[in-house]
Amino acid sequence: MAVWVITGASRGIGLELVKQLVARGDVVVGAARNPETCSALKELESSSSGKLHLVKMDVEDPETIKSAAAEIEKLCPKGIDVLVNNAGISGPFAQSSQETVKSVIEVHKVNVVGPLMVTQAMLPLLRKGSRKMIANVSSGAGSLAGKVKFVEDAETRKNLPYATQAMAYKMSKAALNMQTLSLAADLKDEGITVISFCPGWVATDMGSQGTNLMKSGATPTYTSQQSVELQLKLLDGLTLDKSGGYFQHTGETIPW
Ligand SMILES: NC(=O)c1ccc[n+]([C@@H]2O[C@H](COP(=O)([O-])OP(=O)(O)OC[C@H]3O[C@@H](n4cnc5c(N)ncnc54)[C@H](OP(=O)(O)O)[C@@H]3O)[C@@H](O)[C@H]2O)c1
């Protein structure tokens, strides 16, 4: 039985992670901006026999991260095992040349600075835990190698609006990946595993917006339930030698 902290637990992938982890008997701290108004989380909490704890955390707000960390320390005095930095936003899907500085900053605050602040606040608790793992929910969108085709291939540029849009989001996930690598190097000697992974294309609020970015009319590949089943298989199997990795939910390595 492990102790998990999941950010962005109110809906989508975060909520499904909470559901599946509680169902299998792990202890979960679900961190959300407004847990008190999230009926799905409240219902899970009341039926969890004390396995699910809810804390208030806005990953843009250092004060809520600090108070959440203090609360988690009281709830989990023996530390935590796994932190999943899941909270994220996509930003508007503007053409890259017209992306506003405001949206670039906002997306980076949530997707890059947020996970760093949460990780730093949780490190003392991770050091006390047994599993010692930080999993950053990235995206294949952050792969630089995978995006070279967008520049080289005229057909891709024409048929995949995403090739020329969502720059702030793609930049933020590439930056998150570098955060993963830097922390993995720094924390490896302490036995802390740090990885990035992509959950696949998932039918959540965010994932469903992606349909507009596909001229083919394609829809998300996975339900949250299917994606999280694969994510947990991946995370359960990771060991320290895989630290600094960038993985698909199915376990393959993604090229940086
Ligand atoms: N869905 C996909 O196809 C897909 C693909 C690749 C990667 N991802 C990544 O997977 C993660 C989860 O995405 P999702 O599809 O589940 O998205 P989602 O359904 O839009 O849910 C996003 C979650 O992030 C939370 N959040 C946003 N800003 C926050 C903040 N400032 N502080 C705390 N929580 C905040 C939201 O909370 P509120 O309810 O309070 O807004 C919500 O719980 C993201 O990092 C995303 O980039 C998703």
PDBQT file of the ligand as one rigid body, heavy atoms in Angstrom, charges set to zero:
ROOT
HETATM    1  N1  LIG A 301      -6.219  14.730 -22.158  1.00  0.00    +0.000 N 
HETATM    2  C1  LIG A 301      -5.206  14.496 -22.971  1.00  0.00    +0.000 C 
HETATM    3  O1  LIG A 301      -5.383  14.001 -24.111  1.00  0.00    +0.000 OA
HETATM    4  C2  LIG A 301      -3.798  14.791 -22.520  1.00  0.00    +0.000 A 
HETATM    5  C3  LIG A 301      -2.753  14.463 -23.396  1.00  0.00    +0.000 A 
HETATM    6  C4  LIG A 301      -1.441  14.703 -22.995  1.00  0.00    +0.000 A 
HETATM    7  C5  LIG A 301      -1.201  15.258 -21.750  1.00  0.00    +0.000 A 
HETATM    8  N2  LIG A 301      -2.234  15.580 -20.923  1.00  0.00    +0.000 N 
HETATM    9  C6  LIG A 301      -1.911  16.161 -19.609  1.00  0.00    +0.000 C 
HETATM   10  O2  LIG A 301      -2.614  15.469 -18.603  1.00  0.00    +0.000 OA
HETATM   11  C7  LIG A 301      -2.838  16.334 -17.481  1.00  0.00    +0.000 C 
HETATM   12  C8  LIG A 301      -4.310  16.267 -17.081  1.00  0.00    +0.000 C 
HETATM   13  O3  LIG A 301      -5.069  16.697 -18.189  1.00  0.00    +0.000 OA
HETATM   14  P1  LIG A 301      -6.632  16.387 -18.366  1.00  0.00    +0.000 P 
HETATM   15  O4  LIG A 301      -6.793  15.917 -19.748  1.00  0.00    +0.000 OA
HETATM   16  O5  LIG A 301      -7.147  15.603 -17.230  1.00  0.00    +0.000 OA
HETATM   17  O6  LIG A 301      -7.193  17.892 -18.310  1.00  0.00    +0.000 OA
HETATM   18  P2  LIG A 301      -8.535  18.489 -17.711  1.00  0.00    +0.000 P 
HETATM   19  O7  LIG A 301      -9.640  17.523 -17.797  1.00  0.00    +0.000 OA
HETATM   20  O8  LIG A 301      -8.670  19.826 -18.358  1.00  0.00    +0.000 OA
HETATM   21  O9  LIG A 301      -8.177  18.678 -16.152  1.00  0.00    +0.000 OA
HETATM   22  C9  LIG A 301      -7.172  19.569 -15.774  1.00  0.00    +0.000 C 
HETATM   23  C10 LIG A 301      -6.981  19.484 -14.279  1.00  0.00    +0.000 C 
HETATM   24  O10 LIG A 301      -5.930  20.405 -13.921  1.00  0.00    +0.000 OA
HETATM   25  C11 LIG A 301      -6.433  21.235 -12.877  1.00  0.00    +0.000 C 
HETATM   26  N3  LIG A 301      -5.810  22.556 -12.853  1.00  0.00    +0.000 N 
HETATM   27  C12 LIG A 301      -5.722  23.471 -13.844  1.00  0.00    +0.000 A 
HETATM   28  N4  LIG A 301      -5.106  24.570 -13.394  1.00  0.00    +0.000 NA
HETATM   29  C13 LIG A 301      -4.814  24.357 -12.086  1.00  0.00    +0.000 A 
HETATM   30  C14 LIG A 301      -4.187  25.107 -11.072  1.00  0.00    +0.000 A 
HETATM   31  N5  LIG A 301      -3.741  26.359 -11.279  1.00  0.00    +0.000 N 
HETATM   32  N6  LIG A 301      -4.025  24.543  -9.842  1.00  0.00    +0.000 NA
HETATM   33  C15 LIG A 301      -4.477  23.286  -9.596  1.00  0.00    +0.000 A 
HETATM   34  N7  LIG A 301      -5.108  22.532 -10.510  1.00  0.00    +0.000 NA
HETATM   35  C16 LIG A 301      -5.266  23.059 -11.741  1.00  0.00    +0.000 A 
HETATM   36  C17 LIG A 301      -7.941  21.345 -13.150  1.00  0.00    +0.000 C 
HETATM   37  O11 LIG A 301      -8.574  21.816 -11.983  1.00  0.00    +0.000 OA
HETATM   38  P3  LIG A 301      -9.932  22.720 -12.024  1.00  0.00    +0.000 P 
HETATM   39  O12 LIG A 301     -11.063  21.725 -12.080  1.00  0.00    +0.000 OA
HETATM   40  O13 LIG A 301      -9.887  23.480 -10.748  1.00  0.00    +0.000 OA
HETATM   41  O14 LIG A 301      -9.858  23.579 -13.236  1.00  0.00    +0.000 OA
HETATM   42  C18 LIG A 301      -8.231  19.883 -13.505  1.00  0.00    +0.000 C 
HETATM   43  O15 LIG A 301      -8.323  19.102 -12.352  1.00  0.00    +0.000 OA
HETATM   44  C19 LIG A 301      -2.381  17.721 -17.932  1.00  0.00    +0.000 C 
HETATM   45  O16 LIG A 301      -1.100  17.990 -17.421  1.00  0.00    +0.000 OA
HETATM   46  C20 LIG A 301      -2.339  17.604 -19.439  1.00  0.00    +0.000 C 
HETATM   47  O17 LIG A 301      -1.433  18.508 -20.037  1.00  0.00    +0.000 OA
HETATM   48  C21 LIG A 301      -3.528  15.361 -21.285  1.00  0.00    +0.000 A 
ENDROOT
TORSDOF 0
